[in-house]
């Protein structure tokens, strides 16, 4: 009995040591909520913590990461997208529960859907062709995210059968979907690199998109469309005395920036031992002390150059190019095909898209430019809105992380009004979609 009792106490001690300890503090910092996480160190644990915060659309203004032996300590200074501290108890409780889970769920509530993964050469009108094929094959698009970078496109589309409302499991139907989408992606000049796959697996959408574009080697390609965003500055040096490689990233600040960088380092099999993240105005400064998973630093010039390329690509993939259009209307079969066809007929190129449906309502976001990547003509935007419906398709601006001047807001909006979403409704909507609260109104 004494031996079994000792084993029980030992198991309890191991559980306590392996379970992250989370403290959320609103008293220390006057401008941000502090989220402190202490845990045993394992590969990917930093990404898990950052993922929880960014999935709630929180802005990480500062962060300090340090590992001491086998112990890992993180401190995040977070706010909502409007720069306010976190006060919603349901949000705070969700953060605590999620971070204290040793193996958090990487999925985003897409059970019961079929996932379509697409990569290929981007071109004007490609998205309208994809959605037209899916509509013709009786596939109802429930959720989707589309990224473009350096002339390449990656998309993760979650669908269900229009008639039954169930996942698409018939092997012949899956083969038809894959074949027709592959033909669309190939076009006239992408015979080798166009890829499609169908999966029932639940995954984290943004991380999977990074993996898809990384596998497509978008970081090595030259952009086809004109690129207007300020490119991030990435440097990599070795600290020989301590056996670290030191990575510095300077970029315009935006939501999800830290996630994009940490996700890429993790998937490239690097471990972050120490890091400092600071933001000042519109700029972000990130410094990481990394090693390979086997404990060695970066060992060659080609590897160093590859890390720089990959991190630059990781930052640029989600950079918002063009005018942000938001579509909110009753969902129906063929809606996306009709909307994106209107974009194509008016010479608009979709550089990024986020598709979602809630209670039979379509809530979609499109970033559009002209055919060569320049800011779209406001007259064309207005004509498109007239065609689709002025009350349905609106011009919106990204929520402001920092106070910006009115003239910058007007430039980003172009035409139409500006609507800023409060974090309260945005975060509560995410919790509602996860099934963690009953209402987000």
Buried (B, 14 or more C-beta within 10 A) or exposed (E): EEEEEEEEEEEEEEEEEEEBEBEBEEEEBEEBBBBBBEBBBBEBBBBBBBBBBBBBBBBBBBBBBBBEEEEBBBBBBBBBBBBBBBEBEEBBBBBBEBBBEEEBEBEBBBEEBBBBBBBBBBBBBBBBBBBBBBBEBBBBBBBBBBBBBBBBBBBBBBBBBBEEEEBBEEEEBBEBBBEBBBEBBBBEEBEEBBBBBBEBEBBBBBBBBBBBBBEBBBBEBEBBBEBEEEEBEBEBEBEEEEEBBBBBBBBBBBBBBBBBBBBBBBBBEBBBBBBBBBBEEBEBBBBBBBBBEEEEBBEEEEBBEBBBBBBBBBBBBBBBBBBBBBBEBEBEEBBBBBBBBBBBEBBBBBBBBBBBBEEEEBBBBBBBBBBEBBBBBBEBBBEBBEBBEEEBBBBBBBBBBBEEEEEEEEEBBBEBEEEEBEBBEBBBBBBBBBEBBEEBE
